[in-house]
Amino acid sequence: MLVKMLEGKDLYYPGELIALNEETARDWIARGLAKPALCPECGSQLEDAGCRVYCSDCGYKHNKE
């Protein structure tokens, strides 16, 4: 699951997009460390494609920052 970090954790910094396994992602979201990475165009969950993220629903693509 792709998430956007809200707080610094381990090697990750606030604002960073990272792919986590489902269990860790849900834990970090529940603890307020991250939020789901959602498409800015349609609101669906973004997916990780290496150095890019994309939306499988509307086709939005963006390079990771």
C-alpha positions as CSV (number, residue, x, y, z in Angstrom):
1,M,0.0,0.0,0.0
2,L,1.3,3.4,-0.9
3,V,1.3,6.0,1.9
4,K,2.4,9.6,2.4
5,M,4.4,10.1,5.6
6,L,3.0,12.7,8.0
7,E,5.8,12.2,10.6
8,G,9.4,11.2,10.4
9,K,9.8,7.4,11.1
10,D,13.0,5.4,10.8
11,L,14.6,6.5,7.5
12,Y,11.4,8.2,6.1
13,Y,10.7,11.9,6.2
14,P,7.4,13.8,6.3
15,G,5.8,14.1,2.8
16,E,7.7,11.1,1.4
17,L,5.7,8.6,-0.6
18,I,6.5,5.0,0.4
19,A,5.2,1.5,-0.4
20,L,4.5,-0.6,2.7
21,N,2.9,-4.0,3.3
22,E,-0.8,-3.7,4.1
23,E,-0.4,-4.5,7.8
24,T,2.4,-1.9,8.4
25,A,0.6,0.7,6.4
26,R,-2.6,0.3,8.3
27,D,-0.7,0.4,11.6
28,W,1.2,3.6,10.7
29,I,-2.0,5.2,9.4
30,A,-3.8,4.3,12.7
31,R,-0.9,5.8,14.7
32,G,-1.0,9.0,12.7
33,L,2.5,8.5,11.1
34,A,1.1,8.3,7.5
35,K,-2.0,8.7,5.4
36,P,-3.1,6.8,2.3
37,A,-1.6,8.3,-0.9
38,L,-4.7,9.3,-2.9
39,C,-5.0,10.5,-6.4
40,P,-5.3,14.3,-6.6
41,E,-7.6,13.9,-9.7
42,C,-10.1,11.2,-8.6
43,G,-9.4,10.4,-5.0
44,S,-8.5,6.7,-5.5
45,Q,-5.6,4.9,-3.9
46,L,-2.3,5.6,-5.8
47,E,-0.1,2.7,-6.7
48,D,3.7,2.4,-6.7
49,A,5.6,1.9,-10.0
50,G,9.2,2.3,-8.9
51,C,10.1,6.0,-9.5
52,R,6.5,6.9,-10.4
53,V,3.1,6.7,-8.8
54,Y,-0.1,6.1,-10.8
55,C,-3.8,5.8,-10.5
56,S,-5.3,2.7,-12.1
57,D,-8.7,4.3,-12.1
58,C,-8.1,7.5,-14.0
59,G,-4.6,7.1,-15.4
60,Y,-2.9,9.9,-13.4
61,K,0.9,9.5,-13.3
62,H,3.5,11.5,-11.3
63,N,7.2,11.1,-10.5
64,K,7.9,10.5,-6.8
65,E,9.2,13.5,-5.1
